[in-house]
Amino acid sequence: MLQHLGTPHADSRFSEAYLIRNITEAANCRPHEVWEALWGLVGDGLIYLDPAGQGSGTDNWQWRLSATGIQAISGGTWEPRDPEGYLKRLRRHSPKIDSVAIRYLSEALSAFNARCYLATSVMLGVASERVVEGLARAVLDRRGDAAKRLRQALENPRASQLARFTEMRKQLEPIRSELPEGLADIVTLDAVADLLRVTRNEAGHPSDADIDEDTAYTHLQMAARYIQKMTDLQDHLRSSAGT
């Protein structure tokens, strides 16, 4: 819907005979569903109604993208203010991203767009942990007896996710040169470690820590990229281990 409103010369008039009918026919849905979606976007601050000099007659008022809405459709692939597009691309990724991680990412996006930034970070932390745990088990399978301390960390329910991640990273070092370029770069691994620290150690426990909009926005953009990369790395390790 945002993309439609951002299309040059698209008919965005308020009356049901115009925008509502066009979207109803294109999406094969009911008019009330379109109305609900439009007013939801208004609530999110992404669109607004422009009287367009029409006075009291509302038929030719125009639905317009707000400044935030324009940013959402032009901000690149990973735009948290466009949760549908964000999740659609993740679901299309091959190899397939863990469905539980995507569920929590969806919750993180919902919280972000409701301006609940602490909740965004907590949900993002859970999604991250899910993907990191899958990767850690793939590393364990690949390294076998050499990864004794990683096995202990994974089997210890009291071990923190950051501790498990640290052990996993240590086990990646001896095989880094064998990995495809870019799959285990230091920048990505440090980004994961930092995100786990912030989302789980700070936002996830009662404290005076605060997560503002810009921080939550950046974390969501980072997460999409590194979750794809961690999933790719997990798939590579399992394939090369023959499991």
ROBA-786863 format. One record per residue (C-alpha): residue number from 1; chain; residue in one letter; x, y, z. Coordinates in nm, 2 decimals. Layout:
BEGIN
+-----+----+----+--------+--------+--------+
!   i ! ch ! aa !      X !      Y !      Z !
+-----+----+----+--------+--------+--------+
! NUM !  A !  A !      X !      Y !      Z !
...
+-----+----+----+--------+--------+--------+
//
This chain:
BEGIN
+-----+----+----+--------+--------+--------+
!   i ! ch ! aa !      X !      Y !      Z !
+-----+----+----+--------+--------+--------+
!   1 !  A !  M !   0.00 !   0.00 !   0.00 !
!   2 !  A !  L !   0.29 !   0.24 !   0.08 !
!   3 !  A !  Q !   0.44 !   0.16 !  -0.26 !
!   4 !  A !  H !   0.11 !   0.23 !  -0.43 !
!   5 !  A !  L !   0.09 !   0.57 !  -0.26 !
!   6 !  A !  G !   0.44 !   0.64 !  -0.36 !
!   7 !  A !  T !   0.38 !   0.56 !  -0.73 !
!   8 !  A !  P !   0.37 !   0.88 !  -0.94 !
!   9 !  A !  H !   0.02 !   0.97 !  -1.07 !
!  10 !  A !  A !  -0.14 !   0.69 !  -0.87 !
!  11 !  A !  D !  -0.51 !   0.77 !  -0.78 !
!  12 !  A !  S !  -0.50 !   0.83 !  -0.41 !
!  13 !  A !  R !  -0.84 !   1.00 !  -0.36 !
!  14 !  A !  F !  -1.02 !   0.94 !  -0.04 !
!  15 !  A !  S !  -1.36 !   0.83 !  -0.18 !
!  16 !  A !  E !  -1.42 !   0.45 !  -0.18 !
!  17 !  A !  A !  -1.47 !   0.47 !  -0.56 !
!  18 !  A !  Y !  -1.10 !   0.55 !  -0.61 !
!  19 !  A !  L !  -0.81 !   0.43 !  -0.40 !
!  20 !  A !  I !  -1.02 !   0.18 !  -0.19 !
!  21 !  A !  R !  -1.17 !   0.02 !  -0.50 !
!  22 !  A !  N !  -0.83 !   0.00 !  -0.68 !
!  23 !  A !  I !  -0.66 !  -0.18 !  -0.39 !
!  24 !  A !  T !  -0.96 !  -0.40 !  -0.32 !
!  25 !  A !  E !  -0.94 !  -0.53 !  -0.68 !
!  26 !  A !  A !  -0.56 !  -0.56 !  -0.69 !
!  27 !  A !  A !  -0.53 !  -0.74 !  -0.36 !
!  28 !  A !  N !  -0.86 !  -0.94 !  -0.38 !
!  29 !  A !  C !  -0.97 !  -0.82 !  -0.04 !
!  30 !  A !  R !  -1.27 !  -0.64 !   0.11 !
!  31 !  A !  P !  -1.31 !  -0.26 !   0.14 !
!  32 !  A !  H !  -1.31 !  -0.26 !   0.52 !
!  33 !  A !  E !  -0.97 !  -0.44 !   0.52 !
!  34 !  A !  V !  -0.83 !  -0.16 !   0.31 !
!  35 !  A !  W !  -0.98 !   0.11 !   0.54 !
!  36 !  A !  E !  -0.83 !  -0.07 !   0.84 !
!  37 !  A !  A !  -0.49 !  -0.08 !   0.68 !
!  38 !  A !  L !  -0.50 !   0.29 !   0.58 !
!  39 !  A !  W !  -0.60 !   0.41 !   0.92 !
!  40 !  A !  G !  -0.34 !   0.18 !   1.07 !
!  41 !  A !  L !  -0.08 !   0.35 !   0.85 !
!  42 !  A !  V !  -0.21 !   0.69 !   0.97 !
!  43 !  A !  G !  -0.16 !   0.57 !   1.33 !
!  44 !  A !  D !   0.19 !   0.47 !   1.25 !
!  45 !  A !  G !   0.26 !   0.82 !   1.11 !
!  46 !  A !  L !   0.33 !   0.69 !   0.76 !
!  47 !  A !  I !   0.05 !   0.85 !   0.57 !
!  48 !  A !  Y !  -0.20 !   1.14 !   0.62 !
!  49 !  A !  L !  -0.50 !   1.29 !   0.45 !
!  50 !  A !  D !  -0.45 !   1.61 !   0.25 !
!  51 !  A !  P !  -0.77 !   1.81 !   0.19 !
!  52 !  A !  A !  -0.60 !   1.93 !  -0.13 !
!  53 !  A !  G !  -0.80 !   2.25 !  -0.13 !
!  54 !  A !  Q !  -1.13 !   2.07 !  -0.15 !
!  55 !  A !  G !  -1.29 !   2.23 !   0.15 !
!  56 !  A !  S !  -1.56 !   2.03 !   0.33 !
!  57 !  A !  G !  -1.61 !   1.78 !   0.04 !
!  58 !  A !  T !  -1.39 !   1.48 !   0.12 !
!  59 !  A !  D !  -1.43 !   1.26 !  -0.19 !
!  60 !  A !  N !  -1.12 !   1.42 !  -0.36 !
!  61 !  A !  W !  -0.91 !   1.45 !  -0.05 !
!  62 !  A !  Q !  -0.58 !   1.27 !  -0.11 !
!  63 !  A !  W !  -0.40 !   1.00 !   0.09 !
!  64 !  A !  R !  -0.03 !   1.12 !   0.11 !
!  65 !  A !  L !   0.29 !   0.97 !   0.23 !
!  66 !  A !  S !   0.43 !   1.15 !   0.53 !
!  67 !  A !  A !   0.80 !   1.23 !   0.55 !
!  68 !  A !  T !   0.84 !   0.90 !   0.75 !
!  69 !  A !  G !   0.64 !   0.72 !   0.49 !
!  70 !  A !  I !   0.86 !   0.85 !   0.21 !
!  71 !  A !  Q !   1.16 !   0.73 !   0.40 !
!  72 !  A !  A !   1.01 !   0.39 !   0.45 !
!  73 !  A !  I !   0.97 !   0.32 !   0.08 !
!  74 !  A !  S !   1.30 !   0.47 !  -0.02 !
!  75 !  A !  G !   1.52 !   0.36 !   0.27 !
!  76 !  A !  G !   1.66 !   0.05 !   0.11 !
!  77 !  A !  T !   1.59 !  -0.32 !   0.14 !
!  78 !  A !  W !   1.58 !  -0.34 !   0.52 !
!  79 !  A !  E !   1.33 !  -0.08 !   0.62 !
!  80 !  A !  P !   1.18 !  -0.15 !   0.96 !
!  81 !  A !  R !   0.89 !   0.09 !   0.89 !
!  82 !  A !  D !   0.79 !  -0.14 !   0.61 !
!  83 !  A !  P !   0.76 !  -0.47 !   0.81 !
!  84 !  A !  E !   0.58 !  -0.65 !   0.53 !
!  85 !  A !  G !   0.87 !  -0.59 !   0.29 !
!  86 !  A !  Y !   1.13 !  -0.66 !   0.55 !
!  87 !  A !  L !   0.98 !  -1.00 !   0.64 !
!  88 !  A !  K !   0.90 !  -1.10 !   0.29 !
!  89 !  A !  R !   1.27 !  -1.07 !   0.19 !
!  90 !  A !  L !   1.38 !  -1.27 !   0.49 !
!  91 !  A !  R !   1.13 !  -1.55 !   0.41 !
!  92 !  A !  R !   1.26 !  -1.56 !   0.05 !
!  93 !  A !  H !   1.61 !  -1.61 !   0.17 !
!  94 !  A !  S !   1.78 !  -1.94 !   0.07 !
!  95 !  A !  P !   1.88 !  -2.13 !   0.28 !
!  96 !  A !  K !   1.57 !  -2.09 !   0.48 !
!  97 !  A !  I !   1.59 !  -1.88 !   0.79 !
!  98 !  A !  D !   1.47 !  -2.04 !   1.11 !
!  99 !  A !  S !   1.09 !  -1.99 !   1.15 !
! 100 !  A !  V !   1.11 !  -1.92 !   1.52 !
! 101 !  A !  A !   1.37 !  -1.64 !   1.46 !
! 102 !  A !  I !   1.14 !  -1.49 !   1.20 !
! 103 !  A !  R !   0.84 !  -1.50 !   1.44 !
! 104 !  A !  Y !   1.04 !  -1.30 !   1.70 !
! 105 !  A !  L !   1.17 !  -1.06 !   1.43 !
! 106 !  A !  S !   0.81 !  -1.00 !   1.34 !
! 107 !  A !  E !   0.73 !  -0.91 !   1.70 !
! 108 !  A !  A !   1.04 !  -0.68 !   1.71 !
! 109 !  A !  L !   0.91 !  -0.50 !   1.40 !
! 110 !  A !  S !   0.56 !  -0.46 !   1.55 !
! 111 !  A !  A !   0.71 !  -0.33 !   1.87 !
! 112 !  A !  F !   0.93 !  -0.08 !   1.68 !
! 113 !  A !  N !   0.64 !   0.05 !   1.48 !
! 114 !  A !  A !   0.44 !   0.09 !   1.81 !
! 115 !  A !  R !   0.74 !   0.29 !   1.94 !
! 116 !  A !  C !   0.81 !   0.03 !   2.21 !
! 117 !  A !  Y !   1.19 !   0.03 !   2.16 !
! 118 !  A !  L !   1.29 !  -0.17 !   2.47 !
! 119 !  A !  A !   1.05 !  -0.44 !   2.36 !
! 120 !  A !  T !   1.19 !  -0.42 !   2.01 !
! 121 !  A !  S !   1.54 !  -0.50 !   2.15 !
! 122 !  A !  V !   1.43 !  -0.78 !   2.37 !
! 123 !  A !  M !   1.25 !  -0.95 !   2.08 !
! 124 !  A !  L !   1.54 !  -0.89 !   1.85 !
! 125 !  A !  G !   1.77 !  -1.05 !   2.11 !
! 126 !  A !  V !   1.56 !  -1.36 !   2.12 !
! 127 !  A !  A !   1.56 !  -1.39 !   1.74 !
! 128 !  A !  S !   1.94 !  -1.34 !   1.74 !
! 129 !  A !  E !   1.99 !  -1.61 !   2.01 !
! 130 !  A !  R !   1.79 !  -1.86 !   1.81 !
! 131 !  A !  V !   2.00 !  -1.82 !   1.50 !
! 132 !  A !  V !   2.33 !  -1.81 !   1.70 !
! 133 !  A !  E !   2.23 !  -2.13 !   1.88 !
! 134 !  A !  G !   2.17 !  -2.31 !   1.55 !
! 135 !  A !  L !   2.50 !  -2.19 !   1.42 !
! 136 !  A !  A !   2.68 !  -2.29 !   1.74 !
! 137 !  A !  R !   2.55 !  -2.65 !   1.71 !
! 138 !  A !  A !   2.66 !  -2.66 !   1.34 !
! 139 !  A !  V !   3.01 !  -2.54 !   1.46 !
! 140 !  A !  L !   3.01 !  -2.82 !   1.73 !
! 141 !  A !  D !   2.92 !  -3.08 !   1.47 !
! 142 !  A !  R !   3.20 !  -2.96 !   1.25 !
! 143 !  A !  R !   3.47 !  -2.93 !   1.52 !
! 144 !  A !  G !   3.38 !  -3.24 !   1.72 !
! 145 !  A !  D !   3.60 !  -3.32 !   2.02 !
! 146 !  A !  A !   3.80 !  -2.99 !   1.97 !
! 147 !  A !  A !   3.49 !  -2.80 !   2.07 !
! 148 !  A !  K !   3.46 !  -2.95 !   2.42 !
! 149 !  A !  R !   3.41 !  -2.61 !   2.59 !
! 150 !  A !  L !   3.14 !  -2.51 !   2.34 !
! 151 !  A !  R !   2.96 !  -2.83 !   2.41 !
! 152 !  A !  Q !   2.97 !  -2.75 !   2.78 !
! 153 !  A !  A !   2.84 !  -2.40 !   2.72 !
! 154 !  A !  L !   2.55 !  -2.53 !   2.51 !
! 155 !  A !  E !   2.46 !  -2.80 !   2.76 !
! 156 !  A !  N !   2.48 !  -2.57 !   3.06 !
! 157 !  A !  P !   2.14 !  -2.40 !   3.11 !
! 158 !  A !  R !   2.30 !  -2.13 !   3.33 !
! 159 !  A !  A !   2.55 !  -2.03 !   3.06 !
! 160 !  A !  S !   2.47 !  -1.69 !   2.90 !
! 161 !  A !  Q !   2.41 !  -1.65 !   2.53 !
! 162 !  A !  L !   2.70 !  -1.42 !   2.51 !
! 163 !  A !  A !   2.93 !  -1.69 !   2.67 !
! 164 !  A !  R !   2.80 !  -1.94 !   2.42 !
! 165 !  A !  F !   2.86 !  -1.70 !   2.14 !
! 166 !  A !  T !   3.22 !  -1.63 !   2.26 !
! 167 !  A !  E !   3.30 !  -2.01 !   2.27 !
! 168 !  A !  M !   3.15 !  -2.05 !   1.93 !
! 169 !  A !  R !   3.36 !  -1.77 !   1.79 !
! 170 !  A !  K !   3.68 !  -1.93 !   1.93 !
! 171 !  A !  Q !   3.59 !  -2.25 !   1.75 !
! 172 !  A !  L !   3.55 !  -2.06 !   1.42 !
! 173 !  A !  E !   3.90 !  -1.92 !   1.43 !
! 174 !  A !  P !   4.09 !  -2.24 !   1.33 !
! 175 !  A !  I !   3.87 !  -2.30 !   1.03 !
! 176 !  A !  R !   3.82 !  -1.93 !   0.92 !
! 177 !  A !  S !   4.05 !  -1.97 !   0.62 !
! 178 !  A !  E !   3.84 !  -2.27 !   0.50 !
! 179 !  A !  L !   3.52 !  -2.07 !   0.49 !
! 180 !  A !  P !   3.38 !  -1.88 !   0.19 !
! 181 !  A !  E !   3.48 !  -1.52 !   0.18 !
! 182 !  A !  G !   3.26 !  -1.30 !   0.40 !
! 183 !  A !  L !   3.08 !  -1.56 !   0.60 !
! 184 !  A !  A !   3.28 !  -1.53 !   0.92 !
! 185 !  A !  D !   3.42 !  -1.18 !   0.90 !
! 186 !  A !  I !   3.52 !  -1.00 !   1.22 !
! 187 !  A !  V !   3.28 !  -0.71 !   1.16 !
! 188 !  A !  T !   2.97 !  -0.93 !   1.14 !
! 189 !  A !  L !   3.07 !  -1.13 !   1.45 !
! 190 !  A !  D !   3.14 !  -0.82 !   1.65 !
! 191 !  A !  A !   2.80 !  -0.68 !   1.55 !
! 192 !  A !  V !   2.63 !  -1.00 !   1.67 !
! 193 !  A !  A !   2.82 !  -0.99 !   2.00 !
! 194 !  A !  D !   2.73 !  -0.62 !   2.06 !
! 195 !  A !  L !   2.37 !  -0.67 !   1.98 !
! 196 !  A !  L !   2.34 !  -0.97 !   2.22 !
! 197 !  A !  R !   2.51 !  -0.76 !   2.49 !
! 198 !  A !  V !   2.27 !  -0.46 !   2.45 !
! 199 !  A !  T !   1.95 !  -0.65 !   2.39 !
! 200 !  A !  R !   1.98 !  -0.92 !   2.65 !
! 201 !  A !  N !   2.21 !  -0.79 !   2.92 !
! 202 !  A !  E !   2.07 !  -0.44 !   2.92 !
! 203 !  A !  A !   1.73 !  -0.41 !   2.77 !
! 204 !  A !  G !   1.62 !  -0.76 !   2.89 !
! 205 !  A !  H !   1.67 !  -0.69 !   3.26 !
! 206 !  A !  P !   1.52 !  -0.42 !   3.48 !
! 207 !  A !  S !   1.76 !  -0.12 !   3.47 !
! 208 !  A !  D !   1.77 !   0.24 !   3.37 !
! 209 !  A !  A !   1.91 !   0.15 !   3.03 !
! 210 !  A !  D !   1.72 !   0.32 !   2.74 !
! 211 !  A !  I !   1.69 !   0.22 !   2.38 !
! 212 !  A !  D !   1.59 !   0.51 !   2.16 !
! 213 !  A !  E !   1.43 !   0.50 !   1.81 !
! 214 !  A !  D !   1.76 !   0.55 !   1.62 !
! 215 !  A !  T !   1.93 !   0.26 !   1.81 !
! 216 !  A !  A !   1.64 !   0.02 !   1.76 !
! 217 !  A !  Y !   1.62 !   0.12 !   1.39 !
! 218 !  A !  T !   1.99 !   0.05 !   1.34 !
! 219 !  A !  H !   1.97 !  -0.28 !   1.53 !
! 220 !  A !  L !   1.69 !  -0.40 !   1.31 !
! 221 !  A !  Q !   1.88 !  -0.31 !   0.99 !
! 222 !  A !  M !   2.19 !  -0.49 !   1.13 !
! 223 !  A !  A !   2.00 !  -0.79 !   1.23 !
! 224 !  A !  A !   1.85 !  -0.87 !   0.89 !
! 225 !  A !  R !   2.19 !  -0.87 !   0.73 !
! 226 !  A !  Y !   2.37 !  -1.08 !   0.99 !
! 227 !  A !  I !   2.09 !  -1.33 !   1.04 !
! 228 !  A !  Q !   2.11 !  -1.40 !   0.67 !
! 229 !  A !  K !   2.49 !  -1.44 !   0.70 !
! 230 !  A !  M !   2.47 !  -1.66 !   1.01 !
! 231 !  A !  T !   2.21 !  -1.88 !   0.84 !
! 232 !  A !  D !   2.44 !  -1.91 !   0.53 !
! 233 !  A !  L !   2.73 !  -2.00 !   0.75 !
! 234 !  A !  Q !   2.53 !  -2.26 !   0.94 !
! 235 !  A !  D !   2.42 !  -2.42 !   0.61 !
! 236 !  A !  H !   2.78 !  -2.42 !   0.48 !
! 237 !  A !  L !   2.91 !  -2.59 !   0.79 !
! 238 !  A !  R !   2.64 !  -2.86 !   0.79 !
! 239 !  A !  S !   2.69 !  -2.92 !   0.42 !
! 240 !  A !  S !   3.07 !  -2.95 !   0.45 !
! 241 !  A !  A !   3.03 !  -3.18 !   0.75 !
! 242 !  A !  G !   2.80 !  -3.41 !   0.56 !
! 243 !  A !  T !   2.51 !  -3.37 !   0.80 !
+-----+----+----+--------+--------+--------+
//
